[in-house]
Amino acid sequence: MTEPIRASELETKIADQIALLQADYYGVAPKHARAYVIPGELVVVVLRETFTPAEKVLIHHGDSEAIQHSRRRFQQLSGDDFIAVVEQATGEQVESFLSETNLETEVAVETFILAGKNRTEMEGFEQSQPFEARDPKEREMNPRQSLAGREGKETR
């Protein structure tokens, strides 16, 4: 018999803080929250049973689309607060935040794509390097380089 995988302190901290944020905003704490962290890459938080009693009634009566819309809109408006939890806990910048809810299974998934150390360190380097396509046709399609750029003067 194998022992279940235990969440790290970081994963527990993120799950708890996202669950508290959900409870503050919706008035209902998720019954279960679990975070999964891949440092430098990804944080995923799975929340179960997050609906308010009113939302459950609407879902039961076929108003699922209204719930999906309001939840998505809410996540767009409050995304900075969710991002702040992950950035403060990991010390890494969040590049993208995605949120989705499955009404049938009462599962919400908050996904944070991290900028990653390698990607942020290379950002300045990539912007300073001229695009050099191997294929001459690709070189013609490069919007950052004009005829002057081919002569060594890059235009932006």
N, C-alpha and C positions, 0 to 999 in steps of 0.2 A: 504494500500500500504506500503510495507516494504522499508526501506532505504537501498541502496546498501552498501555492506561491503567496508570499506575504508582500504587502505593499511597502515600499520604502517610506522613510519619514517624509521625504519630499512629496511623494505621491499622496500620502495621507493628508499632508498640509494643504495641498492644492485641492483635493477632493472636498475637504472640510470647508475651505474658504469659498469655493464655488457653490457648495450646498447652502452655506449661510447667505451668500449673495442672492441665490434663487429664493430662499425663504424670505429675505427682506423685501424683494421685489414682488413676489407672487403671494406672499402670506402663507405659503405652504412649503415646508421643508421636504425635499425628496426623501423617500423611504430608504434609498440606498444610493451612495455616491462612491465612485471608484475612479481614480486617475491612473493613467499609464503614461510614463515619461520615457522618451528616447532623447537623451541630452543632445542639444545642438540640432535636433531635427523636428520633434513632434511631441505635443502633449494632447492627450485625449481624455476627456472626462465623461463618463457614462453615468447618467442620473436616471433612476427608476421611480416611477409613481410620483410625478411632479405636478399633476393637474389639480386645480382648485375644485371644490365641489360644484361650483357653477359651470366650469369648463366640462366636467364630467357629464352634467345634465345636457349641455349643448351637444356634446359628442354623441351621447346616447340618442338624441333626437335628430341626428343627421347633420348637424352644423359643424362638421369637421373642418371644412374649408375656412370658415371664419376663425376658428381656433388656430389653424396653421398660419393664416395670414397675420393675426395679432401677435403670435409668438415670434414669427420671423421679424416683424416690424419692431417689436420690443428688443430683440437681440441686436438689431441694427442700431437702435438708439442707445442701448446700454453697453454696447460692445467694449468701449474703452474701460469700463469698470472690470469686466471679465478679463480683458487683456492685462490690466494692471496687476491682478492677482497672480497670473502666470509669470509676468515679467519680474515682479518682486520676489516670488518664490524661487525662480530658476536663475535670476540674474541675467537672463537672455532676452533679447528683443523678439517680440512676436511679429512675424512678417504678415501673416494672414490669420483671420479668425472666421471659422465657419460653424454654424449651429443648425441642427436639424432635430425634429421631433417626430417620432412614430406614434401616431395616436392609438393605433390598435394595440400595441404592446406597452404603451405608456413609458417609452424610453426616449430620453433626450441625450444627444451627443454633442458636446462642445469640443471642437477641434481647433488647436492652435498650432500653426506651422511656425517654427522658430527660424529666425534669420540664420542662426548658426555662426560660429566663430569664423570658419573659413570663408563663408559668403560675405560677411561684413568686412573682413580684412581685405578681400579682393576687390571690393566695390570701387575704391578710388583708382586702383590699378587698371581695372577693366575700362573705366571711363576715359583714362588718359591714353590708352592704346588705340591707334588707328586700326580700322577693320581691314584686314588683308585677306581677301578671298583667294582661294587657289584657282578657281575657275574664272576666267575673264568675264563671263556673263554675270556671275554673282557679283563681281567687283562693280559692274555697271549698275546693279540694282541697289548698291549701298547708298542710303540716303544721307549718310554723314560725310560722304566724300564727293566733292565736285571735281571738275577738271583740274582746278587748282590743287585739290587734295592729292591727285595723282602725281603732281609735281612736287609733293612734299609739304604742301600747306593744307592742313585739314580745316574744313569749315564745319560749323555747328549750327 
